[in-house]
């Protein structure tokens, strides 16, 4: 009887099992370790698993794989940021999040690639290393200043273009990539600050130059206006003198009695005619 007890326990264990649930917005694969057979389960349901069976669940809703320097976030304890190498060879830790899901039609493809690995393990290994590759492909073509700039949307889009087809071959659909904070060391930060200061100084110089050009153009315009005004005033003065002379002549004619003056050149007054 004692010899049969271990055999009975093994036979009894094969009959043991448990209940597992496929939650909403998920699909599952039931895998039998003894036979190697798998069953694709699409609908959310409660599944009975035998002793040698395992249920692998994949999300059809969006799930985030986050790799960050903050120890209280991300996939694992401590610094889990992705290290990116720039075109200068500098290594900068970068926070990055990969948003993804599994299409119902791609569940078997995902299972064939990842096997019985759970999602946490898939994110820690497969998605993380693919993200490292994608980020460094893009960052390797950019300078420190490009990587630390505020234009993270363009950087995220470029990384997505690299990662999406790779994970797609594995049955994972990438919805978006979010490149977050970049953490330069003190030496790199000093270079960035110096570059920013130089750019600001250059912009101020450009503004001063434009202001000087405007002032010079304004001065020239005012000088032209003043010269024109002086010319008009000069013309006006000549006309005033001529009008005054004509006015005096008119008064003299009105007072003339028609007789030739006794003293004078002998010409008729107010004409060039001689008597």
Helices and strands as residue ranges (DSSP letters): H 2-13, E 17-21, E 26-32, E 38-41, E 46-50, E 53-59, E 63-67, E 82-85, E 91-101, G 104-106, H 107-114, H 119-122, I 123-127, H 128-139, H 144-147, H 152-169, E 173-183, H 186-255
